[in-house]
Amino acid sequence: MSIVTDKISRRTMLAATAAGGLLTTATLAQAQKSDPIANGRGGTNPGPMNPSRIAQNPDLMVPPSTDAGVLPNLRFSFDDAHIRLSGGGWTRQVTVRELGVSKDIAGVIMRLNAGGVRELHWHKAAEWAYVLYGKARITAVDANGHNFVDDVGAGDLWYFPSGIPHSIQGLDPDGTEFLLVFDDGDFDEDNTFLLSDFLKHTPPEVLAKNFGVPASSLASIPDPSELYMFPARVPGPLSADKIAGAVEVPHAFSHRMMAQAPIKMKHGTARITDSSVFPASRTIAAALVEVEPGAVRELHWHPNTNEWQYYIQGQARMGVFAASGAARTFDFQANDVGYVPFAMGHYIENTGNTTLRYLEVFKSDHFADVSLNQWLALTPPELVRASLRVDSQFLHALRKEKSPVVPA
């Protein structure tokens, strides 16, 4: 047995173990990719390795021949982030600290058990959320004293503008898990303005004057370390939490994204939610995209801002073109974050055998993308022919109508 064959055999067994002990053709092919060799270039990889990481990121081990130049890392997994455990649930975050290129957006995954409360608080950054699992009750009061209370479930959104105080509580039967997106890459979930922290650092006599009660009435305020995310009784029906006489906010802070009629294509769907359909969301726009196996989120770019991504299910690879001959490819799994800097051309291909579902998120009040296919279809044909030296078949295949997922 040759050194290379023996090495492939060893990696095959390791990869099979990482995959649950099944030795398949796909496992063998993946094991072979653990050697950075392509088209007579590269060499074997006899040193230390992590087979499960290699299996998840094949395009980092053997990049497509079209990759070139230097691009920063555009991928980070929430599964590699520190997790904070509390009495009411847990949380973890991906900020500019974890994904250095993402200076304008940070993300948080939070889990609240049934009854678990994210303490009354507010942020300098605006908060946008997508509910991944379960149900939650959210509350807020705006600067004009308008009140908001609602129950949200999987596929729903909420948005709280910067500085607006709010709360989140998990409901029956099993609480909730959700993605939070903040319009500041330097955001830190551990540095929010907490109600208990505020009161603990205000003199008791001032609190007494502010609320018009004896100081003794406030003597039992808990220490902030006891709260943050804490267990509590599951609230009753939504109607019981409506405040009598309160005026509701002019634009609801929640939105039913899954109730939107999707853009339907043969191999996928897209739901676009920005301020045109969710007026409260003034700084965050998003698209929920589904791509069937083998299909591609078409070659495109965004003319207004960077793109922050969250992968909900499936597998994908993303190629990003950065101009001046630079391009790089990344692989994604569920719970990964991706990022595409402003105006860079890219595609997302479903490389798995199940539906790929992911979010495209933008620090903007509106969604905008430029389709490469549509651009060329709406450009004089002879100019396209002269520029690319393409034939008539290519020109006739161009589409004047945008199709986010292809084949169309």
Legacy VTK file of the C-alpha trace (Angstrom):
# vtk DataFile Version 3.0
C-alpha trace
ASCII
DATASET POLYDATA
POINTS 408 float
0.000 0.000 0.000
1.461 3.367 -0.976
1.910 6.210 1.481
-0.846 8.184 -0.248
-3.241 5.197 -0.342
-2.535 4.406 3.312
-3.113 8.067 4.198
-6.454 8.124 2.320
-7.477 4.922 4.087
-6.646 6.409 7.501
-8.514 9.620 6.710
-11.439 7.615 5.371
-11.795 5.836 8.697
-11.498 9.122 10.599
-14.064 10.790 8.368
-16.372 7.811 8.742
-16.069 8.006 12.514
-16.884 11.725 12.407
-19.957 10.921 10.279
-21.259 8.299 12.715
-19.313 5.256 11.585
-20.712 4.907 8.045
-18.129 4.214 5.345
-19.591 5.364 2.020
-18.460 6.506 -1.412
-19.154 10.067 -0.332
-16.980 9.535 2.760
-14.129 8.241 0.590
-14.420 11.218 -1.756
-14.351 13.569 1.204
-11.368 11.800 2.705
-9.472 12.250 -0.541
-10.205 15.977 -0.371
-8.244 16.152 2.882
-5.170 16.358 0.652
-4.735 19.845 -0.827
-4.003 18.552 -4.324
-5.643 19.740 -7.545
-4.535 19.662 -11.181
-1.011 18.578 -10.354
-0.512 21.292 -7.733
-0.257 21.058 -3.951
0.762 17.988 -1.973
-0.263 15.486 0.670
-1.205 16.549 4.187
0.539 14.130 6.583
0.409 16.401 9.619
-2.290 16.972 12.262
-5.834 17.510 11.003
-9.456 17.757 12.081
-11.471 15.518 9.729
-14.869 16.916 10.737
-13.731 20.484 9.995
-12.228 19.418 6.679
-15.477 17.649 5.776
-17.458 20.827 6.477
-15.103 23.101 4.527
-13.940 21.253 1.391
-13.523 24.487 -0.589
-10.945 25.718 1.905
-8.850 22.556 1.512
-9.130 22.399 -2.289
-10.376 25.778 -3.553
-11.980 26.088 -6.984
-9.437 27.004 -9.645
-11.243 30.355 -9.997
-10.235 31.418 -6.467
-7.374 33.908 -6.457
-5.877 36.789 -4.529
-6.589 37.640 -0.912
-9.955 38.083 0.809
-10.639 38.218 4.567
-12.483 35.449 6.344
-16.200 35.728 5.512
-17.508 32.880 7.690
-17.929 32.157 11.392
-20.072 29.578 13.177
-22.222 30.308 16.192
-21.153 26.837 17.331
-17.625 28.240 17.794
-18.843 31.179 19.912
-18.760 31.399 23.709
-22.084 30.471 25.318
-23.477 32.210 28.392
-25.741 30.123 30.628
-28.406 31.745 32.811
-31.344 30.609 34.919
-33.795 31.395 32.135
-31.839 30.048 29.151
-28.615 30.707 27.244
-27.116 33.036 24.662
-24.108 33.353 22.344
-22.996 36.060 19.945
-20.978 36.741 16.791
-19.712 40.321 16.705
-16.786 42.096 15.049
-14.642 40.350 17.654
-15.466 36.937 16.128
-15.971 37.992 12.482
-13.645 40.957 11.995
-14.995 41.983 8.581
-18.517 42.566 9.979
-18.179 46.088 11.326
-21.811 47.116 10.756
-23.825 44.094 11.973
-23.602 41.747 14.967
-25.684 38.655 15.666
-26.926 36.886 18.796
-28.652 33.511 19.247
-30.777 33.371 22.396
-32.750 30.550 23.997
-35.415 31.288 26.619
-37.054 28.427 28.468
-40.816 28.480 29.037
-41.327 31.452 31.362
-37.713 32.578 30.932
-37.410 36.383 30.769
-34.812 38.493 29.021
-34.706 41.268 31.584
-36.291 44.648 30.780
-33.552 46.521 28.931
-32.575 48.733 25.992
-29.638 49.131 23.584
-27.802 51.837 21.687
-28.190 49.638 18.592
-31.492 48.731 16.958
-32.588 45.101 17.441
-34.064 42.936 14.648
-35.107 39.358 15.336
-36.145 36.188 13.514
-37.847 33.507 15.616
-36.241 30.123 14.948
-38.274 27.981 17.342
-41.180 28.133 19.763
-43.132 31.140 20.974
-42.342 34.347 22.844
-44.107 37.374 24.248
-42.476 40.706 23.469
-43.213 44.104 25.012
-42.003 47.668 24.405
-42.848 51.318 25.058
-41.736 54.069 22.669
-40.576 57.617 23.440
-44.124 58.950 23.076
-45.545 56.553 25.636
-47.074 54.233 23.068
-47.345 50.627 24.200
-46.671 47.341 22.383
-47.349 43.741 23.439
-47.478 40.740 21.084
-46.879 36.999 20.857
-44.534 35.780 18.114
-43.708 32.318 16.767
-41.376 30.564 14.345
-40.799 32.639 11.203
-41.982 35.898 12.798
-39.859 39.039 13.116
-39.588 41.899 15.550
-37.719 45.181 15.477
-37.006 47.547 18.370
-35.449 50.910 17.417
-32.322 52.023 19.275
-33.013 53.237 22.781
-36.525 51.732 22.988
-36.995 49.657 26.198
-38.338 46.143 25.706
-38.546 42.597 27.047
-38.810 39.021 25.741
-40.319 36.012 27.524
-40.541 32.364 26.495
-44.040 30.864 26.312
-45.497 27.359 26.628
-44.882 24.637 25.790
-41.081 24.875 25.414
-40.061 28.516 25.315
-38.278 29.933 22.284
-35.017 30.327 20.373
-34.361 33.302 18.112
-31.741 35.139 16.110
-31.081 38.764 17.055
-29.381 41.128 14.608
-27.988 44.500 15.712
-27.041 47.350 13.386
-23.574 47.751 14.947
-20.762 45.223 14.583
-19.265 46.341 17.908
-22.479 45.518 19.754
-22.005 43.354 22.844
-25.022 41.584 24.375
-23.269 41.770 27.759
-23.197 45.581 27.678
-26.894 46.407 27.380
-28.754 48.836 29.629
-30.457 46.612 32.221
-33.311 47.880 34.389
-31.923 46.338 37.593
-28.433 47.696 36.853
-29.823 51.211 36.368
-31.755 51.155 39.636
-28.886 49.607 41.600
-26.670 52.507 40.550
-29.094 55.275 41.405
-29.152 56.591 45.028
-32.148 55.199 46.986
-33.350 58.687 47.928
-33.424 59.657 44.253
-35.406 56.532 43.386
-37.859 57.339 46.194
-38.379 60.859 44.829
-38.690 59.609 41.252
-41.406 57.041 42.017
-43.060 58.891 44.907
-42.685 55.988 47.350
-40.671 55.393 50.535
-37.130 54.155 49.939
-38.088 50.977 51.791
-40.389 50.045 48.905
-37.318 49.600 46.721
-35.086 47.855 49.214
-35.448 44.421 47.607
-34.371 45.250 44.061
-32.292 42.225 42.977
-28.666 42.443 42.022
-28.175 42.498 38.212
-26.199 39.255 38.470
-29.427 37.494 39.507
-31.326 38.522 36.388
-30.289 39.068 32.719
-32.200 35.897 31.708
-34.169 34.577 34.650
-36.945 32.020 35.224
-40.462 33.258 35.859
-44.049 32.062 35.657
-45.360 31.632 32.106
-47.706 34.565 31.450
-51.410 34.109 30.815
-53.252 34.989 27.613
-52.056 37.950 25.577
-55.204 39.889 26.396
-54.290 39.845 30.090
-51.066 41.738 29.376
-52.759 44.531 27.443
-52.532 47.779 29.416
-55.909 49.441 29.902
-56.015 52.894 28.338
-52.619 52.518 26.647
-52.178 53.807 23.096
-50.511 51.312 20.764
-47.400 52.184 18.759
-48.265 53.590 15.301
-46.274 50.851 13.550
-46.216 47.378 15.070
-42.812 46.161 16.225
-43.593 42.614 14.978
-44.138 41.172 11.507
-45.273 37.773 10.144
-42.572 37.110 7.561
-43.854 33.632 6.683
-47.296 35.089 5.943
-45.807 37.062 3.046
-46.471 35.617 -0.380
-43.042 34.389 -1.545
-41.383 35.008 -4.883
-41.706 31.505 -6.324
-39.262 29.964 -8.756
-38.871 26.435 -10.067
-36.011 25.697 -7.671
-36.578 28.037 -4.754
-38.388 30.892 -3.069
-37.571 34.297 -1.602
-39.397 36.489 0.905
-38.175 40.070 1.108
-38.988 42.108 4.219
-37.951 45.746 4.461
-39.579 49.003 5.545
-41.990 48.828 2.595
-43.843 45.936 4.299
-42.511 46.258 7.873
-42.519 50.041 8.457
-41.045 49.883 11.961
-37.837 48.269 10.640
-35.973 51.391 9.588
-32.367 50.148 9.696
-32.603 46.434 8.855
-33.874 44.786 5.658
-33.824 41.042 5.038
-34.627 38.246 2.625
-35.445 34.663 3.582
-34.191 32.505 0.707
-34.817 28.835 0.000
-32.720 26.996 -2.605
-33.376 23.422 -3.700
-30.527 20.870 -4.062
-28.190 21.715 -6.933
-29.727 25.160 -7.525
-28.019 28.520 -7.041
-28.854 31.924 -5.640
-27.943 33.686 -8.862
-24.809 35.747 -9.476
-25.587 39.191 -8.067
-24.413 41.985 -5.804
-25.962 44.602 -3.544
-25.541 48.262 -4.579
-26.418 49.789 -1.220
-24.646 47.951 1.620
-22.908 44.834 2.973
-24.718 41.504 3.353
-24.790 39.533 6.625
-26.091 35.974 6.379
-27.437 33.355 8.767
-27.787 29.740 7.602
-30.847 28.033 9.105
-30.726 24.620 7.420
-28.878 22.729 4.692
-25.416 23.053 3.170
-24.024 25.647 0.795
-20.961 27.112 -0.754
-20.551 30.794 -1.533
-18.156 32.282 -4.053
-17.294 35.972 -3.625
-15.632 38.167 -6.272
-13.816 41.214 -4.890
-12.525 42.856 -8.134
-8.877 43.106 -9.212
-8.690 39.356 -9.771
-9.568 38.416 -6.169
-12.130 35.717 -5.380
-12.683 33.211 -2.565
-15.060 30.338 -1.813
-16.557 29.374 1.566
-18.684 26.455 2.755
-21.634 26.802 5.142
-23.721 24.609 7.431
-26.700 25.343 9.677
-25.893 27.918 12.402
-23.098 29.549 10.366
-22.784 33.264 9.684
-21.627 34.547 6.291
-20.691 38.022 5.116
-20.318 39.731 1.748
-18.688 43.185 1.686
-20.443 46.006 -0.153
-20.894 45.572 -3.933
-18.904 42.327 -4.201
-20.358 39.851 -6.719
-21.344 36.474 -5.284
-23.491 33.344 -5.542
-24.777 30.781 -3.022
-25.081 27.177 -4.239
-26.966 24.414 -2.454
-24.364 21.638 -2.099
-26.522 19.334 0.030
-29.422 17.008 -0.652
-32.077 18.966 1.282
-33.551 22.452 0.936
-31.120 25.228 1.831
-32.710 27.994 3.911
-30.850 31.124 4.946
-31.325 34.813 5.741
-29.743 37.705 3.890
-29.642 40.706 6.247
-28.717 44.302 5.430
-28.157 47.478 7.414
-30.615 49.452 5.302
-34.278 50.428 5.170
-34.674 48.664 1.819
-33.574 45.532 -0.004
-31.702 45.978 -3.303
-29.740 43.618 -5.515
-28.339 43.731 -9.051
-28.778 40.562 -11.097
-25.895 39.815 -13.474
-28.277 37.998 -15.795
-30.809 40.827 -15.887
-28.091 43.455 -16.384
-26.792 41.674 -19.467
-30.327 41.027 -20.797
-31.086 44.748 -20.641
-27.811 45.812 -22.250
-27.592 46.130 -26.059
-26.858 42.590 -27.352
-24.020 43.602 -29.652
-22.269 45.300 -26.733
-22.587 42.111 -24.667
-21.362 40.009 -27.602
-18.351 42.270 -28.112
-17.532 42.336 -24.407
-17.768 38.578 -23.730
-17.357 37.022 -27.207
-20.484 34.947 -26.619
-22.738 33.303 -29.196
-26.401 33.883 -30.004
-27.501 30.999 -27.792
-26.085 32.801 -24.759
-27.752 36.083 -25.744
-31.126 34.416 -26.237
-30.885 32.685 -22.834
-30.555 35.970 -20.927
-33.564 36.906 -18.786
-35.052 40.401 -18.596
-36.969 39.401 -15.455
-34.952 38.779 -12.294
-34.904 35.204 -10.937
-33.177 35.090 -7.533
-32.768 31.288 -7.724
-31.581 29.461 -10.857
-32.153 27.364 -12.927
-35.138 29.596 -13.534
LINES 1 409
408 0 1 2 3 4 5 6 7 8 9 10 11 12 13 14 15 16 17 18 19 20 21 22 23 24 25 26 27 28 29 30 31 32 33 34 35 36 37 38 39 40 41 42 43 44 45 46 47 48 49 50 51 52 53 54 55 56 57 58 59 60 61 62 63 64 65 66 67 68 69 70 71 72 73 74 75 76 77 78 79 80 81 82 83 84 85 86 87 88 89 90 91 92 93 94 95 96 97 98 99 100 101 102 103 104 105 106 107 108 109 110 111 112 113 114 115 116 117 118 119 120 121 122 123 124 125 126 127 128 129 130 131 132 133 134 135 136 137 138 139 140 141 142 143 144 145 146 147 148 149 150 151 152 153 154 155 156 157 158 159 160 161 162 163 164 165 166 167 168 169 170 171 172 173 174 175 176 177 178 179 180 181 182 183 184 185 186 187 188 189 190 191 192 193 194 195 196 197 198 199 200 201 202 203 204 205 206 207 208 209 210 211 212 213 214 215 216 217 218 219 220 221 222 223 224 225 226 227 228 229 230 231 232 233 234 235 236 237 238 239 240 241 242 243 244 245 246 247 248 249 250 251 252 253 254 255 256 257 258 259 260 261 262 263 264 265 266 267 268 269 270 271 272 273 274 275 276 277 278 279 280 281 282 283 284 285 286 287 288 289 290 291 292 293 294 295 296 297 298 299 300 301 302 303 304 305 306 307 308 309 310 311 312 313 314 315 316 317 318 319 320 321 322 323 324 325 326 327 328 329 330 331 332 333 334 335 336 337 338 339 340 341 342 343 344 345 346 347 348 349 350 351 352 353 354 355 356 357 358 359 360 361 362 363 364 365 366 367 368 369 370 371 372 373 374 375 376 377 378 379 380 381 382 383 384 385 386 387 388 389 390 391 392 393 394 395 396 397 398 399 400 401 402 403 404 405 406 407
